[in-house]
Amino acid sequence: MPRRSVPVLVAAACAVAVAAVIAVLNPSAAAGAQVIGGFDFGRAQVSVTGLQVPWGLAFLPDGSALVAERNTARIMQVRPGATPVPVATVPGVSARGESGLLGLAVSPTYAQDQWVYAYFTTTSDNRLVRFKLSSPQTQEVLLSGVPRNTYHDGGRIAFGPDGLLYVTTGDAGVMANAQDLGTPAGKILRMTATGGVPPGNPFNSLVYSYGHRNVQGLTWDERGRLFASEFGNNAYDEVNLIVAGGNYGWPTCEGTCSNPAYRNPIVTWRTSEASPSGIAYANNTLFVAATRGTRLWTVPVNPDGTAGTPVAEFQRTYGRLRTVAVGPDGWLWVANNNRDGRGQPSADDDRIIRVPPQGGPSPTATPTVTPTVTPTVTPTVTITPTVSTTPTDSPTATPTVTSTVTPTPGISCSATYRVASEWGGAFQGEVVVRNTGQRTSSWTVGFTFPNGQRINQAWNGRYTQSGTQVTIRNEPWNGALAPDGTITVGFNATWSGTNGVPSPVTCTAT
């Protein structure tokens, strides 16, 4: 061997060793992680360990999460970096095969009513109940008699932007169920918070769409469009854009077909690549948790609701992925399921992995505190409210209110308030903060509710409320706005009588 080959071999060996170390310290980096859909997959972190087949995931107003363990029937309260705490055990759960304690949802008005919703399998059926964590044995049954099996039980539940509760069911192994409007099996159901049939359902029943084999994921975009992930049989898994009354073809069609009576999916994969369970949406992107495919699919969404080219993240990094959600902290939460009987669990499984938003703080960084500087000169404040009555996407058009405060020369911002949707006693609101001057380092929005409304949950901003006065400040990761840059703060709140918009809405920036 020529002597000049030795340094080359040594360098190559060093490179391999360095790559191996990087892979151990940051498995996401080894898998080609990148910033996609507004999230930095290169800085993902394992935030919770020691769970037992986590399935349902829902967030409380304080930012912590409730996690349903499928096989143990326990509900765990989790916080990043902390040991999971059992807060309830749901009686009546029969866990066999793929069945057990499945979907969880938290009431949009949880701060007032404390309701937690759960979908689970019993010895005779699948059912939907609600209860309070302090007394899970006292259950109000909202739906029962859904056909059960050891597989194809559906199970995802979620409140939509219309304030109604959506429930997915499987065909329970009987393919004909999917096309039979007389059974709840093989459907997406839509109901009120008490289990009633809401106005606008297409068949004057709970059925919202049908022709489904086994839907396990629901999510909505900012336009209120519903997307669902669905397990196929032997050929194709799907993501569908759901419309009221739509027939999605099972068992005649698996994947895309040429029959105009059925709606085709916007995305298909081979079953070995996906077996999609949970699904979430953010930043014009769908995030789909794949069990058999052991990856997280990221799917760009076009303005017309079609899909771009999917890209896989976490491929063979964390094993079987079951659930994905965007947390109130602005991070993407992903739960794996290596202890579901089909995975290869590590000592720490099952886990929740969190992915920070692009530009957010480093997962391992110690937060720094920036002191508030009180200016020595009190500026003249000019507030010019502008009221627009252009209809919005909410069922009842609600005016938006915008005003601007300029505290220092060259740095300014505006804030626009709108009601995105409202339902019986509750609503979802938004405040869009826009930088109208030079680059900011922080921003603060203030307003006074005119009718005593109360916020109980917010995301992309930290809120405080004293009486009717509300103050919203930036998170550590979104205070810096480029000129003309924007950030949308969302919140859930309650109201009674009248839901008037506040005026003025002030914004200050530094």
Steps between C-alpha positions, in 0.01 A plus 500: 500500500644845413596705806297800380174301553550480877407865583193468283386190684568664838298806400217285379499302824490823701212626294306180561572522874384863516184414308430217744538734798266753340247226436506397866474853637241618250322219316287747310810660349619159390171444323537816290283717723415847375276797551168417338146619556629765740664246737870430554534122496874527552434617857234248601514380858357210699288680759306219673592135557354194670149499349306184416351513147394868495209554261275799566660840568323820610619820663376666819475879538822507706698362202548149637372202304272209580608171343281189473685171541322248280566182698511623861190727469694767690496869420842653564572868543830589337728801491825520305793378706281366782393150600148415376239515776189275496192715558219254420426141404200456272278209611336266249788489250566168326839507327565223250706523184464857367205589725492663844511858626544700180411864428494787750364853471473788746191718509553839331357646821701275732585785738130526581361146460806268549371250240738243349376288208623147431432236233569142607420135442292298746426129493195569280554822303698816440361804676550870563468636852581812692600534865705709738851395594402508866233232442565299180265229624208743464463491124246665277462272197458711185524219243492123540440197282780571253609156368826383655773258407861435594587720201340773283347693790592851382510705817625853436282778646546877473306823527493685171518875441118497486493391865356158409648164594627270225546125554663244271388137492632193320307240305570248784616246244164495318565676171130555422469723808685779322224545238206443737362833621301312764808415709754739657787268397736606222408868531603843617231620741417859594306592813436763763692500827214301655477242218211654305460530123599855401340702220673453167582131530434355152286197593306635801707264715843508662659383173715769338690289241512129419676233296791487748701194600680625812554874555734585788591862435310832480625855454387835359681776315453872559217504243306244699562216251503153656772246414502135611761222490377150424644149507470308174492125459788345305571768241456866592469719810336840461461860604159638405349846484165442672177660381152462649323199349809378316536130415866395513455170322590217737473208433460557123799737482831485678701808412416685178235359268310616193147478644353854519267390781798487737737772613866433435773559760744790469793277603561125482787283621579133487396345831862409580589870486226633722211337689404855600345570840511854642506812285560869575512822299715813520658746258338361183629153589343174617698283742404132491622247758578162340499181704620225265692759295688619813523860382322834511370605160492873425256592224482850346141621451418718200242782517245285315532217755714273282832368627860554397776243521524331844834496681584252778655605832606281797534206260587193712610736779233456769318191375121483467341847515137518614395855581605850396367838615599866506524598865396830656873564545537518121703175486409186306429207736547142369423183700645162407347154560779245517327320790182430301603140432645565155801717575844452647496715814804657656537545875353852478198416286238605449596864452384844393735686269464877461618702201559875549370758257748648258693773675386383842732455797744211510347201685800484734551871542445660838249781465638846542315787658509836326427783744222738409638844423279789605550790260593832658284688252129429484401510133184645363264214419268525205230237465302484178253212513386360167188282497443268207170318453622274220355150560742238631505121480306470827132398478392850601708783357670689780677835456872525550663779695850634432697770678863604526715651775847636420706525824842578347599648166547243225356204697127436480247224467131449441259238633184377332235321707240267352263225607586196289204287609251482783266239642276457803665713766853485357705633214841490337669835446810622325732796533732564205807702601675682214832684513436839339849641556854385563586150627354431844638302793170474690136599473200538729131517412234640731123527487193503723215259440169692479276215620697315767645230273760271658801340329581146616771394255738675260778403262788694338477755780492526881186660633390646831148614577391720788127551493424608148853626425713263288873524432674269252880491476725318257646160567881489531524372144269743314576846637737585214296604198654620177349810337148414387532161671197354675412248770152370577402438862203270546287451808189326629260698716149499642222754465134545590239739375709705259841433347605850402846582374730721706600845381764624506752218466848634576839367397837612633839377383863535600 
